[in-house]
Amino acid sequence: EIDGDYGCGEADLKVLKYNIIIVYKSNIKNQMQEQAITDDEISLMDIYEFLVDGWKTILAMTFIGTSIGIVTSIVLPEQFEAKASIESARLISNYVSSHAVLAEKMRSPTYYDSKTLAVCTAKDREGSLENLAKSLNPNVAKNSNFVSVSYRAESREDAIRCLEQVLEVVVARQRELATARLSSVLSNLENLRKKADVLRKTVKQLESDRGAQFQFKNIEYSAAALITVTLQSKVQELLATENQIVDIESQLKPPNTEDAKFVTPIFASEQRVSPRRSQIVMLSAMGSLFLGLLMLILRKVIASIKKQREERQKSAAMNA
């Protein structure tokens, strides 16, 4: 129609042809903008088509992930947990070290020895003192007078045996700390016993001397009085010394003086604490489902980017 002759001059025909091309390009541009707006809007039909197009991918990814979760839950070794609370050693009614200090020392790998590592590590596995210290997780609860520890092993008996060995280490380490102070206390006790022996001999001698004095008729009362006073003083001193000895000896006996111990017996449940098979399978299924959806979204995004690029190229060619 543009090329037809409608009684217009050649210049008018060129102007008309140019205007028609401009209008056509404008319509195409408007259609593209409307299409872009429509593409940005997501409807229920879009979601339905999205799921219909990718249900196979979603199902396959979910099946693969669930299978991996099932296999993993079967392969992972069973773990049993033992828990206990350790009370620090006492010496003369005082703790050898505070529980906060004891817990801090127990967090150090150097606190333990090779025997403890051998007892707490499975025979077919290699362990390290660092992992052992982390696994025990020693900590002090607020306002408590004990250190809580726990350990996981492939059997209930192994977990209990490990905590018992840890207690042996704590006992040995705290005995080393208490040695110097205990030696001082025992030395003081020995000196008091020697002093008491001397006082007993003195009292016995004074009683004998006083008896000899009163056998004479012409006794000097001043000498007898002096012996009596001295005897009473030594008897009182002997009684005080013996009380000190009894007090120290009682302080050196439980519960005033004793090694570190478990506050309560070790608790180890008959039920395993890991792996939690149902949880592993559920998380694997959910993770694989999410991954499948993510793959579909990426596929759609890539396809949309390609389509927009082609449309921009087409528009650029028309504008040219």
C-alpha positions in Angstrom: 0.0 0.0 0.0 2.9 2.3 0.7 4.3 1.8 -2.7 0.8 2.5 -4.4 0.0 5.7 -6.1 -2.6 7.8 -4.3 -2.1 11.0 -6.1 0.7 12.1 -3.9 4.1 13.3 -4.9 7.2 11.2 -4.4 8.3 13.3 -1.5 4.9 12.8 0.2 5.2 9.1 -0.3 8.6 9.0 1.4 7.3 10.9 4.4 4.3 8.6 4.7 6.5 5.6 4.5 8.8 6.9 7.2 5.9 7.7 9.5 4.4 4.3 9.1 7.8 2.7 10.0 8.0 4.9 13.1 4.6 3.9 14.2 5.3 0.2 13.6 8.5 0.4 15.7 6.7 2.2 18.5 4.0 -0.5 18.6 6.7 -3.3 18.7 8.5 -1.4 21.6 5.2 -1.1 23.5 4.4 -4.7 23.0 7.9 -5.7 24.3 7.4 -3.5 27.4 4.0 -5.0 28.1 5.5 -8.4 27.7 8.3 -7.5 30.1 5.7 -6.4 32.7 3.7 -9.5 32.1 6.9 -11.6 32.6 7.6 -9.9 35.9 4.2 -10.9 37.3 4.0 -14.4 38.8 0.7 -16.1 38.8 -0.6 -19.4 40.0 -0.5 -20.7 36.5 3.2 -19.7 36.2 3.9 -21.7 39.4 1.9 -24.7 38.1 3.8 -24.6 34.8 7.1 -24.3 36.7 6.4 -27.4 38.8 5.0 -29.3 35.8 8.1 -28.6 33.8 10.5 -29.5 36.5 8.8 -32.2 38.6 11.1 -34.9 37.3 14.2 -32.9 38.4 12.7 -32.2 41.8 11.7 -35.8 42.3 15.1 -37.1 41.2 17.0 -34.7 43.4 14.8 -35.6 46.4 15.3 -39.3 45.8 19.1 -39.0 45.5 19.3 -36.8 48.7 17.1 -39.1 50.7 19.1 -42.1 49.6 22.3 -40.4 50.6 20.8 -39.6 54.0 19.7 -43.2 54.6 23.1 -44.6 53.7 24.9 -42.0 55.9 22.7 -42.7 58.9 23.5 -46.4 58.5 27.2 -46.0 58.0 27.8 -43.6 60.9 28.8 -45.4 64.1 26.6 -45.4 67.1 27.5 -43.0 69.9 26.7 -43.4 73.6 27.2 -40.6 76.1 28.4 -40.8 79.7 28.1 -37.8 82.1 29.6 -37.1 85.5 30.4 -34.3 87.9 33.8 -34.1 89.5 34.4 -32.5 92.9 37.9 -31.1 93.6 40.1 -32.7 96.2 40.0 -31.4 99.8 42.8 -30.8 102.2 42.0 -29.6 105.8 38.4 -28.7 104.7 39.7 -26.5 101.8 39.7 -27.3 98.1 43.1 -28.1 96.7 42.2 -25.9 93.7 39.0 -24.0 92.8 36.6 -25.7 90.4 37.0 -22.9 87.9 40.8 -23.5 87.9 40.3 -27.3 87.6 38.0 -26.9 84.7 40.5 -24.6 82.9 43.3 -27.1 83.4 41.1 -30.0 82.1 40.5 -28.0 78.9 44.3 -28.2 78.2 45.5 -31.3 76.2 48.7 -31.4 78.3 46.6 -32.2 81.4 46.1 -35.8 80.2 48.6 -38.6 79.5 48.9 -41.3 76.9 47.2 -43.9 79.1 44.0 -41.7 79.2 44.2 -41.3 75.4 44.5 -45.1 74.9 41.5 -45.8 77.2 39.3 -43.1 75.6 40.1 -43.9 72.0 38.7 -46.8 70.0 41.3 -49.4 69.1 40.7 -49.0 65.4 41.0 -45.2 65.4 43.6 -42.6 66.0 43.0 -40.0 68.6 44.7 -36.9 69.9 44.8 -35.2 73.3 43.4 -32.1 71.8 40.3 -33.9 70.6 40.0 -35.6 73.9 40.1 -32.4 75.9 37.4 -30.9 73.6 35.2 -34.0 73.8 35.2 -34.0 77.6 33.9 -30.4 77.5 34.7 -29.6 81.2 32.7 -26.7 82.5 31.5 -25.3 85.8 27.8 -24.4 86.1 27.0 -21.1 87.9 27.0 -21.4 91.7 28.1 -25.0 91.6 31.0 -26.7 93.4 31.8 -29.3 90.8 33.1 -29.7 87.2 30.7 -31.3 84.7 32.3 -33.6 82.1 30.8 -35.8 79.4 32.2 -38.2 76.8 30.8 -40.1 73.8 32.1 -43.5 72.7 30.9 -46.3 70.5 29.6 -48.2 73.6 28.2 -47.3 77.0 31.0 -49.2 78.8 33.7 -47.4 76.8 32.3 -44.0 77.7 32.1 -44.9 81.4 35.6 -46.3 81.4 37.0 -43.1 79.8 35.4 -40.9 82.6 36.8 -43.2 85.3 40.3 -42.8 83.8 39.9 -39.0 83.6 39.1 -39.0 87.3 42.3 -41.0 88.0 44.2 -38.3 86.2 42.5 -35.5 88.2 43.3 -37.4 91.5 47.0 -37.8 90.6 47.4 -34.2 89.5 45.8 -32.8 92.6 47.8 -35.1 94.9 50.9 -33.5 93.4 49.5 -30.0 94.2 48.6 -31.1 97.8 51.9 -32.7 98.6 53.8 -29.6 99.8 50.9 -28.4 102.0 50.2 -31.9 103.3 53.9 -32.3 104.2 53.7 -29.1 106.2 50.6 -30.2 108.1 52.1 -33.7 108.8 55.3 -32.0 110.1 53.3 -29.8 112.4 51.3 -32.8 113.6 54.5 -34.7 114.4 55.9 -31.8 116.3 52.7 -31.6 118.4 52.9 -35.3 119.1 56.5 -35.0 120.3 55.6 -32.0 122.4 52.7 -34.0 124.0 55.1 -36.8 124.8 57.5 -34.4 126.5 54.6 -32.9 128.4 53.4 -36.3 129.6 56.8 -37.1 130.9 57.0 -33.7 132.7 53.6 -34.1 134.2 54.4 -37.6 135.4 57.7 -36.3 136.9 55.9 -33.4 138.7 53.3 -35.7 140.1 56.1 -37.9 141.4 58.0 -34.9 142.9 54.8 -33.6 144.6 54.2 -37.0 146.2 57.7 -37.1 147.5 57.4 -33.6 149.0 54.3 -34.5 151.0 55.9 -37.6 152.6 58.0 -35.3 154.8 56.6 -33.7 157.9 58.8 -30.6 157.8 57.8 -29.8 154.3 58.2 -26.3 153.0 54.8 -25.3 151.7 56.2 -22.9 149.2 58.0 -25.6 147.3 54.9 -27.8 147.3 52.8 -25.0 146.0 55.2 -24.2 143.2 55.2 -27.9 142.1 51.4 -27.9 142.2 51.1 -24.7 140.1 53.7 -26.0 137.6 51.9 -29.3 137.4 48.5 -27.7 136.7 50.1 -25.5 134.0 51.7 -28.5 132.3 48.5 -30.5 132.5 46.6 -27.6 130.8 49.3 -27.3 128.2 49.1 -31.0 127.6 45.4 -31.0 127.2 45.6 -28.1 124.7 48.3 -29.9 122.7 46.2 -33.1 122.6 43.2 -31.2 121.4 45.2 -29.7 118.6 46.4 -33.2 117.7 42.9 -34.6 117.7 41.6 -31.6 115.6 44.4 -32.0 113.0 43.9 -35.7 112.8 40.1 -35.3 112.3 40.8 -32.7 109.6 43.0 -35.2 107.8 40.1 -37.7 107.5 37.2 -37.7 105.1 35.2 -35.6 104.3 37.6 -32.8 105.4 40.5 -34.4 103.5 39.9 -36.6 100.5 40.8 -37.1 96.9 38.8 -35.8 94.0 35.7 -37.8 93.4 32.5 -38.1 91.4 29.7 -36.2 93.1 27.2 -38.8 91.9 27.7 -42.0 90.0 28.4 -41.8 86.3 25.2 -41.6 84.2 25.2 -43.4 80.9 22.0 -44.0 79.1 21.2 -47.2 77.4 19.9 -45.2 74.4 22.4 -44.0 71.8 22.7 -40.2 71.4 23.8 -40.4 67.7 23.3 -40.8 64.9 19.7 -39.5 64.8 18.7 -41.4 61.7 15.3 -39.9 61.2 16.7 -36.4 61.5 19.5 -37.1 59.1 17.1 -38.6 56.5 14.6 -35.7 56.9 17.4 -33.0 56.6 18.8 -34.8 53.5 15.4 -34.9 51.8 14.7 -31.3 52.6 18.1 -30.2 51.4 17.8 -32.1 48.2 14.3 -30.7 47.5 15.6 -27.2 48.0 18.6 -28.0 45.7 16.2 -29.3 43.0 14.1 -26.1 43.2 17.2 -24.0 43.1 18.3 -25.8 39.9 15.0 -25.2 38.2 15.0 -21.5 39.2 18.5 -21.1 37.8 17.4 -22.9 34.6 14.5 -20.5 34.2 16.7 -17.5 35.0 19.2 -18.5 32.4 16.4 -19.0 29.8 14.9 -15.6 30.6 18.3 -13.9 30.2 18.8 -15.5 26.8 15.3 -14.5 25.7 15.8 -10.9 26.8 19.2 -10.8 25.1 17.7 -12.0 21.8 14.8 -9.4 22.1 17.3 -6.6 22.7 19.3 -7.7 19.7 16.2 -7.8 17.6 15.1 -4.4 18.8 18.6 -3.0 18.1 18.5 -4.4 14.6 15.1 -2.8 14.0 16.2 0.6 15.3 19.2 0.4 13.0 
